[in-house]
Amino acid sequence: MNLNAFDLNLLRVFDALIRERSVTRAGDQIGLSQPAVSSALRRLRALLDDQLFIRRGNDMIPTPRALELGSPVRDALGKIELALHKRRHFDPATIQRRFTLLGSDIFSVMAMSALSRCCAEEAPGISLHLVDNALGNAERLLQEDAVDIALETELNVPDWVSSMPLLSAPYVVVASARHPGIAAAGIKAREAIPLDLFCRLHHVARSSAGVVNCVVDAELAKVGRKRRVALTLPHTLGVAVATANSLHLATVPRQFAELMASHLGLKIYEAPVPLPATNINVFWHSRHDGDPAHQWLRRQIVRVRDEFDAKMRTRANPELSIGCPFDNSEPVKATRIDGIAARPASDKSPAAPHASHAPQKIAADL
């Protein structure tokens, strides 16, 4: 093929099609009409002597040749974008960009509103979109630029994936502050729940597929015991709410438990067996290593993490609510409404913080 005769603008169309799998969405992404995208696709098919994309319902399914070209084309376009970015001063106040992050629902509760507020302070033109990690394989989504960042556990990833550690999430047990079985056993908050009681009581577990087989069960099996899972839910917030309104126990990341305990009327306990902490990392495609906007966003993620960590470190009294990372009010004594702990009304509007686990998932099925 004579590259001098090749319209390089066609590569932008190809890249948008392989990411969006739709002529309409591809056109929306790069600012072309549907007929213009269809015309470009016809030219690409003729130049490359391949169908490239086959219509199946409303989707455009890439052929093996298109899949083979997808990564090299995206890498080449990324290098061009980076070269152009380096020629001008990066000013977050003027950037207009959409970032998509992959993670579990726990980040919706603990991090995204804080991250959005943090970004809006310096870059009001940035929009953030969190998609659930049930969407698919993190490696593939990063490769296709379907997501910019994956908030995941320690994955075995290829060399083209860059990463940095975000946090370590140990696990704790939560139960309703009014749980009669725990009260009758004389167990105080922050103490370990005895193994027999832990196995006898019912549990709520997070499981995206309704299958219970995770770190809690693995550690119990080591001592020849099993727990009784009475309810599985696909989201960690749902697990916490169900626990607060039942006589069940749940095992959740400590950071999430500390944030939600006073708001939902939960008490925090230690598990009867040691549970390994989950290490959460930030993953991105190495093509974005030098992208100033991408670098800036990664710094904001670390900033949100550090703000939350600072709140955790200053939390001296277990009865105090830590609030959220960008709630600048001092920790205050929780009040109770109908037996449920609640944060007193404030003139400030709290935001939100942090995270959890499972292979190819961010929050472990617990």
N, C-alpha and C positions, 0 to 999 in steps of 0.2 A: 504494500500500500504506500502511495506517495503522501507523506505527512503534510507536504506543502499544500496539497489539495484538500486536506481534511479540515472541516470546520470544527474547531475545538469547542465551540459553544455546544455542540452536540453532546459532549461529555458531561456537561452540567445537566442536560436533560436525562441522559442515561443514569447518572448518579441519583437524581431525584426519583426516577422510576424504580430503581432497584431498592431504594429505601422506603418509598411510599406504597409501591405495588398498586398504584392507581394513577391513571392519566390525569384525572381531575386534581387529586391531591398533589401530584408532582408539579402540575402547572401552578397551583396556589403557592407552593414552596418557592419557586424560582420566578414567579411573576409573569407566566405565560398563559395564554388561553388554551383551552382543551384542543382546539384544532391545530394550534401551533405545536403543541407537544406531540400530537398524532403525526403531524407532518415530519417532525424531527425524528420520530421513531421509524417512520418509513425510510428516511434517508439512512439511518443507522443500519437498518436491516439490509439495505442494498449494499452499503459499504462493507459490512462485516459478513455478508452472506450467511445470516443466521436470523431466525425469528426473534431471538432475544427475549421476548415476553409473549406469553400465550394467555389469552383471556379465559378466565374461568369464573363465571358469574360476574361479580363486580371487581374481581381482583385480576391483576396482571402477574402471572407466575413466570419467574425468570427461568430461562433454559440453562442447561449446564454451562454453555458458553458465556452467558450473562453472569452467572455466579462466579465463573473463573475471572472475569474482567472486573467484577465489583470492587474487590479490595485494591488492586493496582490503580484503578481510576480514582477511588476515594483518596488514596494516599497521595496521588499526584495533585489532585485539586487542593488537598490540605496543605501541601508544601507551597503551592502558589499563593494560597490565602495567607499563610504564615509569612512568606516573603513580602507580601504587600503590607501586612500589619507592621512589620519591622521598620518600614520606611516612614511611618508616622507615629507621633507620640500617642500613647494610649491614654485616653481620658474616659474613665468610667461614666462620667456625667453625660457624655454624648453618645454612648454606645446603644444601639438598638439590637437586641439579640434574645432569642429564646433558648433556654437550657432545659434539657430533660434529664431527670435523675431517676434511677431505678432503686427501689428499696421496699421494705415492708411497710405495712400500715403504721407501725410504731413511729416511723419518722414523721408521718402526718401529724401525730399528736405531739411529739417531743421536739421536732426540729424545724419543720417547714415554715411555720408562721414567723418564727424567730429569724430564720434565714432570709425570708422574704423582706422582713422589716430591715434587716441588716443591709441587704442589697439596695433597697429603696433609698437608704440614706445617701448613697454615693452614685447609684446607677438606676435612676427611675425608669430607664428604657429597657431594663432587663425583665423578662418574665420567666418564672420557674414552674416546672411541671413535674410532679412526682408520679411515676407509674409503678404499679404493683409488681413485685418481683416474680409473681406468678405469670407475668407476660411472656417469659421465656428465658432461655439461656443467656446469662450476662455476657459471656464472651462473644456470642454471635451478635447481640444487640450493640455492643461496643464496636465490633468490626464493621457493622453496617451503619454506624453513626445514628442508629435509632435512638440511642441514649448517649448523653455526653459523659455521665458519671454513674457508676454503680456503687452503692453503699452495701457492701457484702461482707461475708465472712472470709476467712483465708482460703482462697481458691487456688487451684493449680492452673495457672494461666500461662499462655505463651509469652515469649520475649517481647512481643509488640504491645503488651498491656503494662502500663505503668501503675504504680500504687503507692500509697502512703498509709501508715497506721492512723486510725481515728480514735478508737477507744477500746477498753477492755470491759466487758459486761458480765460481771458475776451474777449468779441467780439467787433469788430469795423466794420465800413462800409468803403469799398473802392470803388473808382471810377476813371476813367481815369483823369489824370491831365488836359486834354483838354475838359472835359465834359462841353458843352455849357449851359445846363440847370442849373447846379450848379453854374457856373460862373455868369449867368444872375441873379441868386437869391442873389448874393453877399455873398455866404457862403465861409468862409475861411477854410483851412485845420485845422483839430482838433476840429472844431465846430460841433454842432449837426445839422443834416439835418432835416428841418421841417417835421412834420408828413405828411402833405398833399403832399409835394413834394416826400417824401419817398414812399408813396403809389401810387403816379401817375407814377413814373418812373418804367421801367422794371428792373427785377432782374435776376441774375444768381445764382443758388443754387446748393450746393453739395447734391446729393442724389444717393446712390448706386443702388436704385431700381426705380428711376424716380418718386418717390412719394414725394410730398412736404407737410410735416407735422412736424414741428420742433419748436425749442425754439422761433425763430423770429415770426413765425405765431401764436404761442400760446400767446406771449406777445402782439402782435397787436390785437388779438381777445379780450383780456381783456379790451381794449379801443374801441372795436367795429369797428376795421378797418382790412383791408386785403391788402396785397401787390400783385403785378402782377409779377409772376414768368414766364419769357419768355423762360428760358433755364435751364435745369438741366444737370449736368455732374457728373460722378462718382468719380472724383478726384479733390482735392482742388487746385492743381497747374493749372489744366485745367480751373477751375473757375476764378482764378486770371488772366490767360492769356486772356480768353474770355472777362473779364471785362476791361482789358487794351485796348482791340481792339474793343470796342463797347461803346454804351451809356447806358449800364446797370450798376446797382449797385450790390455789393456782400457783404455779411456779413461773416467775417472770423475771426479766432483767432488773437488777437493783435500781438503776437509774430511773427506769419507768415506774417502779414501785414507789420510790421516794417522791416522785413528782405527783403521782395520782392518789397516794394514800389518804391525805387529809381531805381531798376533794370528793372521794367516793366512800369514805368511811371504812377504810381498810387498815388493818394492822400488819406489820411486817415481822416475819419470823425467819429463822435459819432452817435450812433443810436438815433432815436427820442423817443424811449421808453427804459426803463432799461432792460438790458439783463443779466441774471445770468451767471456768469463765470462757465466754466467747469473745474472740478478738475481731473487731469490725475494722474494715479497711475502706479506703476510697480508691476505686479503680477507674482508669480512663485509658483511651487509646493513646499510644506514644506519639501519634501524629499531632496531638494537642499539647505535647510537653512545653513547647515554646510559645503557644498561643497566649498573648497577654490577657485576653478576656477570660480564658479558661483558667489561667494561673490566678487571676484575681478572684474568681469564684471559689477556687479551692482554698484560698486564704480566708474567705468569708465562712466557709464550712468549719475551718479550724477555729476561727474567732467565736462562732456559736458554741462549739465544743468547750473552748476555754472559759467562756462566760458561765456555762452550766457547771463546769468543774469548780469554778470559784464559788458558786452558790453552795455546792455540795461541801466544800471545805469549811465554809463559815457556818455550817449548820451544826450548832453545838447541842441543841436540845431536840430530841426525837419528836417532841410534841409540836415543833415549829414547822410551818409550811415553807418549803424552799421557793415556792413560786416558779417562775419561768426565767430563762436567762436574761431577758430584756425587761423584766419587771424590776424597776429600780427601787421599789419600796423595801423597807426593812422586813425581815422575816417577822411574822406576827403569830400570836397564839390562835390556834384554830378554835372556832366556835362550833356549836352543835345545833342542828336543826332536826327535830324528831329523831334524835339518836344518831344522825349521820353527821360526820365532821364536815365542816364547810369553811372556806376562807372568808373572813369578814369583807363586807363591801369596801371597795376602794375607788378613788377617783381615777386610778391608773388602770389601763387595760392590759392584762398580762399577755405575753406571747407564748412561745413554746420551745422545748429542747429535744432529747437524744435517743438511743439505739439498741440492737439485738442480733439473732443468728439462725443458720442451717445451710448445708452445702447448696450452693446456687440460690440461697435465700438469705434474707437479712435477719429475720427473727426466727429462732429455732422453734420447731414444732414441739411444744412442751406439754 
